[in-house]
Amino acid sequence: MRRALAVVAGAAAAVSSLALAQEMPAGFGPNPSLPAPTRALIPTINVAPAEPWPAGTHPVAAPGLAVNAYAAGLAHPRWLYVLPNGDVLVAETNKPPKPGDGSGIRAAIMKHEMKKAGAATESANRITLLRGVAPNGTAASRHVFLEDLYSPFGMALVGTDLYIANADALLRFPYQEGQTSIGAKGVKVMDLPAGINHHWTKNVVASPDGKRLYISVGSNSNAGENGIDKEEGRAAIWEFEIASGMARIFANGLRNPVGMAFHPQSGVLWTSVNERDELGNDLVPDFMTSVKDGAFYGWPYSYFGRNVDTRLKPARPDLVATAVVPDYALGAHTASLGLAFYDGAPMPGFRNGALLGQHGSWNRRPHSGYKVIFVPFADGKPSGPPQDVVTGFLSPKGHAYGRPVGVAVDKAGAILVADDVGNMIWRVTPAAR
């Protein structure tokens, strides 16, 4: 017991010392300083080429913490969901083929760069179940839980109904606690905007009372260049009422909301949002924000509140005037995808704060992101600077050993991180003393 208490105290002290040692970095926080936009004929392309993790290496955990491989050899694992019995679901997935994909110089360049970054793999279209923790820290068993899906991403359990968000539809599957596979066909409960799928990931979370689902849908473009008509129902978070089957847009103007989670104290929905590119090295910061019913967050006409994006013609000053300022900036081009609030016991310094998986930049010099960070909360709001939790995903040469995406807290209170380039799930715990 004394040893366990010492480990917990050490983890709490590590988090506290991190908070005291850091000041708010540029491009972060509730009031980031935003530079003037800059534009170039050819945008900055600075992809971190994918490189396998060298044997015996792993990411670097913050002082007082340890990180170990929980599962290896997965196929582009992007998202995580922890079931009530402690089983961990992993979405092994990638983007579906786009209509007309591969046409044009820009598309060819992007495909080349995506391949270099390790993001051009074919989607496995399955969900894998990981169970338990073996003595060496890896999953005790692994099972194919669902397959033959269509670029699956978000997962949410309500009672005995498991909802899976494919790239084009929300599906419902029957679930029994403890089962290691589902053979039943899913029932489509809602079509989701698809088509061009510039942003293909669709996440889903259930409200704390289990009565509603919230589904995130990213935009079909960077900044509306494909036409506003192509954005119908997109750049938004939808609300689906389970009992009635009715759906509506809950909030919009969110370029690419990916992570979603309800704060454990306030019960308020939060989301992490990837903002637009090609306005300069330090514009526009990604952000996380509480999501207000009926709110408009600016995209594509303005950013971080009412800063007008002059690329949009015709302008919409009427909409810009209503744009809500996000709660907390997360740095330009960090690709902040994963979002989870920590509610475990072993690392009390993280409790009720936000963990974010920053996938990393492709069009910024130097690179940004490529880490898992923690943002402390007080009274349901961010209350301090970000703190690095897991780093070391970039090699000294600027190559990517891995890229963190989804984050989750397992039943034992460890932090799980999906690494879609390293094809790993990492597990963060207090360091042994």
LOTI-717248 format. One line per field, with one value per residue (C-alpha): x, y, z; residue number from 1; residue in three letters. Coordinates in steps of 0.001 Angstrom, whole numbers. Each point is the difference from the previous one (the first is absolute). Example, Ala and Ser with C-alpha at 12.3 -4.5 7.8 and 13.67 -1.06 7.14 Angstrom:
% LOTI-717248
c1 = c(12300 / 1370) .
c2 = c(-4500 / 3440) .
c3 = c(7800 / -660) .
seq = c(1 / 2) .
type = c(ALA / SER) .
//
This chain:
% LOTI-717248
c1 = c(0 / 2830 / 1638 / -3262 / -586 / 3542 / -572 / -3244 / 1644 / 2901 / -2329 / -1937 / 3228 / 1207 / -3160 / 113 / 3648 / -762 / -2787 / 2240 / 2914 / -1877 / -1419 / -2643 / 1787 / -764 / -3160 / -1492 / -2520 / -3251 / 1445 / 2689 / 1872 / -850 / 2419 / -1145 / -823 / 2568 / -645 / 2287 / -557 / 1406 / -841 / 2646 / 306 / 2116 / -1095 / 1766 / 835 / -1173 / 2758 / -505 / 655 / 3582 / 112 / -328 / -1118 / -3270 / -1367 / 1231 / -2286 / 44 / 2001 / -1748 / -1764 / 844 / -1164 / -113 / -1258 / -3493 / -612 / 2215 / -408 / -3404 / -1190 / -147 / -1726 / -1761 / -2578 / -633 / -3010 / 1 / -2992 / -1442 / 1628 / 3433 / 319 / 1597 / -1351 / 2398 / -1172 / 2523 / -953 / 901 / -1759 / -2277 / 725 / -1100 / -2072 / 2416 / 2924 / 3364 / -921 / 1925 / 3466 / -1047 / -1599 / 3104 / 2273 / -2215 / -140 / 3798 / 408 / -2628 / 1849 / 3255 / -1721 / -1290 / -3631 / -737 / -641 / -3194 / -2612 / -252 / -3661 / -84 / -185 / 2292 / -629 / 2868 / -541 / 1942 / 3638 / 2632 / 3004 / 2130 / -2497 / -1502 / -3627 / -713 / -2104 / -1039 / -3116 / -1580 / -3144 / -1657 / 1056 / -1177 / -793 / 443 / 2789 / -1307 / 1059 / -2180 / -1493 / -2553 / -1895 / -3492 / -1479 / 327 / 265 / 3437 / 108 / 2715 / 557 / 1044 / 1107 / -3499 / -2433 / -624 / -589 / -1415 / 1139 / -1244 / 2563 / 264 / 2546 / 3068 / -451 / 3136 / -1675 / -3261 / -1313 / -3310 / -406 / -248 / -3243 / 346 / -1589 / 1211 / 1654 / 3060 / 1314 / 2519 / 906 / 3337 / 892 / 2874 / -374 / -1285 / 144 / -3364 / 53 / -2912 / -516 / -3040 / -1430 / 460 / -3680 / 229 / -2889 / 1923 / 2962 / 2292 / 1687 / 2838 / 271 / 2959 / -42 / 375 / 2799 / 2726 / -1855 / -3066 / 1903 / -2210 / -3086 / -2282 / -2573 / 2434 / -50 / -3652 / -235 / 3754 / 2471 / -2468 / -954 / -3342 / -2339 / -1951 / -2851 / -52 / -3663 / -1464 / 2702 / -15 / 3246 / 996 / 3141 / 1004 / 2841 / 1808 / 2824 / 2447 / 2426 / 928 / -1244 / 1483 / 391 / -3132 / -520 / -2288 / 1763 / -377 / -899 / -2048 / -1540 / 715 / 976 / 3481 / 1633 / 3486 / 34 / 2537 / 53 / 809 / 3338 / 1861 / -216 / 3535 / 2283 / -1816 / -3586 / -2505 / 326 / -1910 / -2171 / -2197 / -3255 / -3161 / -2806 / -3000 / -3369 / -686 / 3394 / 1967 / 3804 / 1040 / 1119 / 518 / -649 / 2043 / 2431 / 439 / -3087 / -460 / 3354 / -1153 / 1423 / 93 / 285 / -3757 / -2069 / -2642 / 746 / -2596 / 317 / -3411 / 1326 / 3390 / -1768 / -1437 / 3196 / 817 / 3590 / 1421 / 1045 / 3634 / 2493 / 2206 / 2720 / 67 / -88 / 428 / -2866 / -1487 / -2223 / -348 / -1871 / -681 / -628 / 1960 / -2178 / 2366 / 1675 / 3719 / 882 / -2076 / 1823 / -1777 / -3467 / -2781 / 2494 / 242 / 2389 / 540 / 1672 / 1771 / 494 / 2521 / 408 / 718 / 101 / 1971 / 3691 / 1116 / -2353 / -2647 / -1988 / 1211 / -720 / -2645 / -687 / -2024 / -2001 / -1056 / -3599 / -1580 / -3712 / -626 / 2337 / 3656 / 2128 / 3606 / 2627 / 302 / 2343 / 1814 / -1032 / 1470 / 2600 / 2771 / -2116 / 2443 / 3537 / 2985 / -178 / -3622 / -1403 / -3169 / 353 / -3651 / -2898 / -2413 / -3718 / -2660 / 496 / -2025 / 125 / -237 / -1820 / 3189 / 571 / 2846 / 102 / -237 / 1325 / -696 / 3029 / -1124 / 3442 / 1791 / -3013 / 92 / -2111 / 2103 / -927 / 1067 / 171 / 1765 / 3661 / 1090 / 2010) .
c2 = c(0 / 2408 / -720 / 570 / 3290 / 1084 / -702 / 2013 / 2863 / -25 / 199 / 2864 / 1857 / -484 / 1571 / 2882 / 755 / 31 / 2525 / 2303 / -221 / 985 / 3261 / 287 / -644 / 2012 / -1097 / -1610 / 990 / 1964 / 3184 / -960 / 2734 / -454 / 1271 / 1531 / -2626 / -720 / -1809 / -1562 / -1429 / -3306 / -784 / -1263 / -3772 / -1457 / -3597 / -2117 / -3204 / -3167 / -2145 / -3172 / 181 / -1240 / -3287 / 466 / 3623 / 1665 / 3503 / 2094 / 470 / 3029 / -324 / -2275 / -1915 / -3034 / -1027 / -3563 / -1768 / -1351 / -1334 / -121 / -940 / 1623 / 1416 / 3784 / 158 / 3350 / -24 / -1631 / -813 / -1649 / -2233 / -154 / -3393 / 1419 / -1426 / 2468 / 456 / 1229 / 1349 / -1148 / 2284 / 2549 / 2246 / -1532 / 544 / 3461 / 586 / 1104 / -609 / 418 / 2623 / 3256 / 1152 / 990 / -3400 / -1783 / 2039 / -651 / -3741 / -88 / 1888 / -2115 / -3141 / 1431 / 749 / -3572 / 1057 / -1553 / -3548 / -1810 / -48 / -3255 / 877 / -1882 / 409 / -2055 / -834 / -11 / -1634 / 123 / 741 / -2734 / 12 / 1645 / 2877 / -1086 / -945 / -3475 / -857 / 1483 / -749 / 1185 / 1599 / 1450 / -46 / 932 / 3535 / 3190 / 2129 / -314 / 2510 / 963 / -2591 / 418 / -2497 / 815 / -2866 / -3041 / 2032 / 692 / 2889 / 190 / 3084 / -1014 / 2640 / 79 / -1235 / -624 / -3709 / -1856 / -3468 / -2250 / -418 / -2406 / 665 / -2176 / -1059 / 119 / 324 / 1137 / -1975 / 1830 / 2534 / 3604 / 1940 / 3429 / 2608 / 3147 / 975 / 2210 / 2517 / -1702 / 804 / 1734 / -746 / 2456 / -861 / -3536 / -780 / -106 / -187 / -827 / 428 / -618 / 2568 / -830 / -971 / -2279 / 1725 / 1720 / -579 / 2702 / -584 / 2144 / 637 / 1868 / 2328 / -974 / 2494 / 2047 / 3314 / -419 / -253 / -2845 / 2166 / 660 / -2330 / -2879 / 821 / -778 / -1637 / 99 / 1870 / -764 / -2092 / -1761 / -1042 / -3262 / -763 / -3758 / -383 / 1985 / -516 / 3754 / 1730 / 3664 / 2096 / 842 / 2416 / 933 / 2092 / -2594 / -861 / -3481 / -951 / -3402 / -647 / 355 / -616 / 1084 / 1661 / -2278 / 2855 / 2446 / -2510 / 2440 / -1308 / 985 / -535 / 281 / 1709 / 42 / 3440 / 1157 / 49 / 2295 / 3236 / -215 / -1901 / 1147 / 218 / -1338 / -1601 / -3200 / 195 / -1749 / 1530 / -643 / -504 / 2283 / -1032 / 1954 / 1706 / 944 / -125 / 1889 / -2473 / 735 / 3746 / 784 / -1628 / 22 / 2095 / 2896 / 161 / 147 / -2413 / 2203 / -2972 / -569 / 1709 / 1181 / 929 / -595 / 2771 / -975 / -3427 / 1274 / 2332 / -3027 / -2091 / -1412 / 272 / -3465 / -670 / -1034 / 107 / -3078 / 1304 / 497 / -3123 / -2379 / -2182 / -446 / -3055 / -2049 / 1393 / -1727 / 1287 / -1836 / -1624 / -2680 / -455 / -794 / 3480 / 2423 / 3042 / -559 / -397 / 1859 / 1522 / -644 / -2369 / 769 / -2014 / 2382 / -1868 / 2534 / 2523 / -561 / 3640 / 1799 / 641 / -1046 / -2858 / 438 / -2594 / -3620 / -392 / -616 / 3009 / 708 / 3168 / 481 / 990 / 1782 / 627 / -1654 / 2295 / -157 / 1476 / -5 / -639 / -3316 / -2617 / -2652 / -3519 / -2133 / 1210 / -1602 / -831 / 1908 / -1229 / 2375 / 231 / 1089 / -3362 / -1311 / -3216 / 437 / 2448 / 49 / 105 / -1282 / 85 / -1814 / -898 / -3716 / -1581 / -67 / 3727 / -375 / 2258 / -1730 / 1607 / -1172 / 462 / -390 / 270 / -2239 / -2380 / -163 / 595 / 1508 / -153 / 2682 / -730 / 1381 / -983 / -2754 / 1271) .
c3 = c(0 / 867 / -3359 / -1872 / 1820 / -827 / -3693 / 12 / 1875 / -2443 / -2993 / 1597 / 778 / -3585 / -1388 / 2505 / -763 / -3711 / 568 / 2024 / -2416 / -3144 / -1270 / -2691 / -3335 / -3116 / -1778 / 3103 / 2616 / 159 / -1503 / -2533 / -1813 / -3682 / -2651 / -3270 / -2629 / -2709 / -3243 / -2594 / -3455 / 1251 / 3644 / 2396 / -211 / 2779 / 442 / 2600 / -1930 / 1735 / 1480 / 2083 / 3723 / 536 / 1880 / 3737 / -195 / 944 / 555 / 2901 / 3004 / 2279 / 3252 / 2455 / -2771 / -2130 / -3467 / -1313 / -3096 / 627 / -3522 / -3097 / -3646 / -450 / -3325 / 291 / 3416 / 286 / 2782 / 3369 / 2131 / 3429 / 764 / 3544 / 665 / -883 / -3525 / -2410 / -3533 / -2669 / -3364 / -2625 / -2823 / -2628 / -2466 / -2631 / -3708 / -1079 / -3144 / -2688 / 2317 / -1675 / -2597 / -266 / 1023 / 3511 / 643 / -1298 / 2284 / 3008 / -692 / -228 / 3272 / 1774 / -1073 / 1321 / 3307 / 307 / -461 / -3387 / 1151 / -972 / 2729 / 1983 / 682 / 3279 / 3736 / 2214 / 3658 / 2489 / 3372 / 3230 / 736 / -110 / 2389 / -2719 / -359 / -3312 / -570 / 1368 / -3065 / -3340 / -2048 / -3257 / 1377 / -3133 / -3636 / -3492 / 1120 / -2052 / 1452 / 3577 / 2623 / 2975 / 2398 / 2792 / 2161 / 1297 / 2012 / -2243 / -3216 / -1446 / -2461 / -2641 / -2137 / -3505 / -2488 / -1509 / 2666 / 3677 / 700 / 3028 / 1072 / 2816 / 2783 / 2923 / 2704 / -346 / -3594 / -2125 / -3394 / -1560 / -2955 / -427 / -2759 / 1040 / -340 / -1594 / 2227 / -1761 / -3274 / 415 / -2554 / -2259 / -3622 / -455 / 3649 / 259 / 3685 / 328 / 3723 / 1748 / 3780 / 2318 / 3752 / 2190 / 2392 / 3699 / 287 / -3056 / -1778 / -2768 / -2272 / -1314 / -3357 / -1346 / -3743 / -1508 / -2990 / -3646 / -573 / 1608 / -151 / -2183 / -3291 / -1269 / 309 / 2948 / -1535 / 664 / 3717 / 649 / 3414 / 469 / 2218 / 2750 / 2994 / -394 / 2789 / -385 / 2400 / 487 / 996 / -2897 / -2630 / -643 / -942 / -168 / -220 / 3568 / -891 / -3203 / -1420 / 1375 / -2815 / 1188 / 3457 / 839 / 3717 / 2133 / 3701 / 2814 / 2915 / 3043 / 2372 / -2079 / -2427 / -2849 / -3452 / -1203 / -3370 / -1505 / -3399 / -2836 / -1561 / -3540 / -1812 / -2399 / 1998 / 1337 / 2316 / 3139 / -1243 / 739 / 3455 / 537 / 3085 / 2509 / 1086 / 1914 / -2509 / 357 / -1394 / -3206 / -39 / -3128 / 323 / -3126 / -2641 / -2852 / 247 / 3096 / 2402 / 3775 / 382 / -2384 / -1810 / -3615 / -2573 / -3078 / -2367 / 239 / -2672 / 534 / 3591 / 2700 / 2593 / 1356 / 983 / 1161 / 2408 / 1783 / 142 / 3435 / 1220 / 870 / 3582 / -469 / -2895 / -514 / -2318 / -3752 / -2184 / 2956 / -1318 / 3461 / -469 / 3172 / 3015 / 3298 / 3514 / 2649 / 2649 / 1306 / 3386 / -582 / -1358 / 2087 / -1342 / -3313 / 1490 / -1852 / -2445 / -3739 / -1756 / -3683 / -2738 / -2388 / -3261 / -1299 / -2786 / -3667 / -1155 / 2681 / 477 / 2557 / 776 / 2662 / 1922 / -54 / 3709 / 2629 / 2197 / 3120 / 690 / 3630 / 788 / 2958 / 411 / -3355 / -1972 / -1116 / 2759 / -1110 / -2657 / -1833 / 1385 / -2030 / 1015 / -2800 / -2507 / -2069 / -3047 / -2247 / -672 / 226 / -3807 / 97 / -1080 / 1599 / 1977 / 838 / 82 / 2949 / -802 / 2406 / 3754 / 2647 / 3688 / 730 / 2926 / 2103 / -581 / -2504 / -3063 / -3366 / -3183 / -3546 / -2287 / -3611 / -1611 / 2501 / -104 / 3794 / 3058 / 2783 / 3688 / 2486 / 3736 / 3068 / -76 / 2376 / 2917) .
seq = c(1 / 2 / 3 / 4 / 5 / 6 / 7 / 8 / 9 / 10 / 11 / 12 / 13 / 14 / 15 / 16 / 17 / 18 / 19 / 20 / 21 / 22 / 23 / 24 / 25 / 26 / 27 / 28 / 29 / 30 / 31 / 32 / 33 / 34 / 35 / 36 / 37 / 38 / 39 / 40 / 41 / 42 / 43 / 44 / 45 / 46 / 47 / 48 / 49 / 50 / 51 / 52 / 53 / 54 / 55 / 56 / 57 / 58 / 59 / 60 / 61 / 62 / 63 / 64 / 65 / 66 / 67 / 68 / 69 / 70 / 71 / 72 / 73 / 74 / 75 / 76 / 77 / 78 / 79 / 80 / 81 / 82 / 83 / 84 / 85 / 86 / 87 / 88 / 89 / 90 / 91 / 92 / 93 / 94 / 95 / 96 / 97 / 98 / 99 / 100 / 101 / 102 / 103 / 104 / 105 / 106 / 107 / 108 / 109 / 110 / 111 / 112 / 113 / 114 / 115 / 116 / 117 / 118 / 119 / 120 / 121 / 122 / 123 / 124 / 125 / 126 / 127 / 128 / 129 / 130 / 131 / 132 / 133 / 134 / 135 / 136 / 137 / 138 / 139 / 140 / 141 / 142 / 143 / 144 / 145 / 146 / 147 / 148 / 149 / 150 / 151 / 152 / 153 / 154 / 155 / 156 / 157 / 158 / 159 / 160 / 161 / 162 / 163 / 164 / 165 / 166 / 167 / 168 / 169 / 170 / 171 / 172 / 173 / 174 / 175 / 176 / 177 / 178 / 179 / 180 / 181 / 182 / 183 / 184 / 185 / 186 / 187 / 188 / 189 / 190 / 191 / 192 / 193 / 194 / 195 / 196 / 197 / 198 / 199 / 200 / 201 / 202 / 203 / 204 / 205 / 206 / 207 / 208 / 209 / 210 / 211 / 212 / 213 / 214 / 215 / 216 / 217 / 218 / 219 / 220 / 221 / 222 / 223 / 224 / 225 / 226 / 227 / 228 / 229 / 230 / 231 / 232 / 233 / 234 / 235 / 236 / 237 / 238 / 239 / 240 / 241 / 242 / 243 / 244 / 245 / 246 / 247 / 248 / 249 / 250 / 251 / 252 / 253 / 254 / 255 / 256 / 257 / 258 / 259 / 260 / 261 / 262 / 263 / 264 / 265 / 266 / 267 / 268 / 269 / 270 / 271 / 272 / 273 / 274 / 275 / 276 / 277 / 278 / 279 / 280 / 281 / 282 / 283 / 284 / 285 / 286 / 287 / 288 / 289 / 290 / 291 / 292 / 293 / 294 / 295 / 296 / 297 / 298 / 299 / 300 / 301 / 302 / 303 / 304 / 305 / 306 / 307 / 308 / 309 / 310 / 311 / 312 / 313 / 314 / 315 / 316 / 317 / 318 / 319 / 320 / 321 / 322 / 323 / 324 / 325 / 326 / 327 / 328 / 329 / 330 / 331 / 332 / 333 / 334 / 335 / 336 / 337 / 338 / 339 / 340 / 341 / 342 / 343 / 344 / 345 / 346 / 347 / 348 / 349 / 350 / 351 / 352 / 353 / 354 / 355 / 356 / 357 / 358 / 359 / 360 / 361 / 362 / 363 / 364 / 365 / 366 / 367 / 368 / 369 / 370 / 371 / 372 / 373 / 374 / 375 / 376 / 377 / 378 / 379 / 380 / 381 / 382 / 383 / 384 / 385 / 386 / 387 / 388 / 389 / 390 / 391 / 392 / 393 / 394 / 395 / 396 / 397 / 398 / 399 / 400 / 401 / 402 / 403 / 404 / 405 / 406 / 407 / 408 / 409 / 410 / 411 / 412 / 413 / 414 / 415 / 416 / 417 / 418 / 419 / 420 / 421 / 422 / 423 / 424 / 425 / 426 / 427 / 428 / 429 / 430 / 431 / 432 / 433) .
type = c(MET / ARG / ARG / ALA / LEU / ALA / VAL / VAL / ALA / GLY / ALA / ALA / ALA / ALA / VAL / SER / SER / LEU / ALA / LEU / ALA / GLN / GLU / MET / PRO / ALA / GLY / PHE / GLY / PRO / ASN / PRO / SER / LEU / PRO / ALA / PRO / THR / ARG / ALA / LEU / ILE / PRO / THR / ILE / ASN / VAL / ALA / PRO / ALA / GLU / PRO / TRP / PRO / ALA / GLY / THR / HIS / PRO / VAL / ALA / ALA / PRO / GLY / LEU / ALA / VAL / ASN / ALA / TYR / ALA / ALA / GLY / LEU / ALA / HIS / PRO / ARG / TRP / LEU / TYR / VAL / LEU / PRO / ASN / GLY / ASP / VAL / LEU / VAL / ALA / GLU / THR / ASN / LYS / PRO / PRO / LYS / PRO / GLY / ASP / GLY / SER / GLY / ILE / ARG / ALA / ALA / ILE / MET / LYS / HIS / GLU / MET / LYS / LYS / ALA / GLY / ALA / ALA / THR / GLU / SER / ALA / ASN / ARG / ILE / THR / LEU / LEU / ARG / GLY / VAL / ALA / PRO / ASN / GLY / THR / ALA / ALA / SER / ARG / HIS / VAL / PHE / LEU / GLU / ASP / LEU / TYR / SER / PRO / PHE / GLY / MET / ALA / LEU / VAL / GLY / THR / ASP / LEU / TYR / ILE / ALA / ASN / ALA / ASP / ALA / LEU / LEU / ARG / PHE / PRO / TYR / GLN / GLU / GLY / GLN / THR / SER / ILE / GLY / ALA / LYS / GLY / VAL / LYS / VAL / MET / ASP / LEU / PRO / ALA / GLY / ILE / ASN / HIS / HIS / TRP / THR / LYS / ASN / VAL / VAL / ALA / SER / PRO / ASP / GLY / LYS / ARG / LEU / TYR / ILE / SER / VAL / GLY / SER / ASN / SER / ASN / ALA / GLY / GLU / ASN / GLY / ILE / ASP / LYS / GLU / GLU / GLY / ARG / ALA / ALA / ILE / TRP / GLU / PHE / GLU / ILE / ALA / SER / GLY / MET / ALA / ARG / ILE / PHE / ALA / ASN / GLY / LEU / ARG / ASN / PRO / VAL / GLY / MET / ALA / PHE / HIS / PRO / GLN / SER / GLY / VAL / LEU / TRP / THR / SER / VAL / ASN / GLU / ARG / ASP / GLU / LEU / GLY / ASN / ASP / LEU / VAL / PRO / ASP / PHE / MET / THR / SER / VAL / LYS / ASP / GLY / ALA / PHE / TYR / GLY / TRP / PRO / TYR / SER / TYR / PHE / GLY / ARG / ASN / VAL / ASP / THR / ARG / LEU / LYS / PRO / ALA / ARG / PRO / ASP / LEU / VAL / ALA / THR / ALA / VAL / VAL / PRO / ASP / TYR / ALA / LEU / GLY / ALA / HIS / THR / ALA / SER / LEU / GLY / LEU / ALA / PHE / TYR / ASP / GLY / ALA / PRO / MET / PRO / GLY / PHE / ARG / ASN / GLY / ALA / LEU / LEU / GLY / GLN / HIS / GLY / SER / TRP / ASN / ARG / ARG / PRO / HIS / SER / GLY / TYR / LYS / VAL / ILE / PHE / VAL / PRO / PHE / ALA / ASP / GLY / LYS / PRO / SER / GLY / PRO / PRO / GLN / ASP / VAL / VAL / THR / GLY / PHE / LEU / SER / PRO / LYS / GLY / HIS / ALA / TYR / GLY / ARG / PRO / VAL / GLY / VAL / ALA / VAL / ASP / LYS / ALA / GLY / ALA / ILE / LEU / VAL / ALA / ASP / ASP / VAL / GLY / ASN / MET / ILE / TRP / ARG / VAL / THR / PRO / ALA / ALA / ARG) .
//
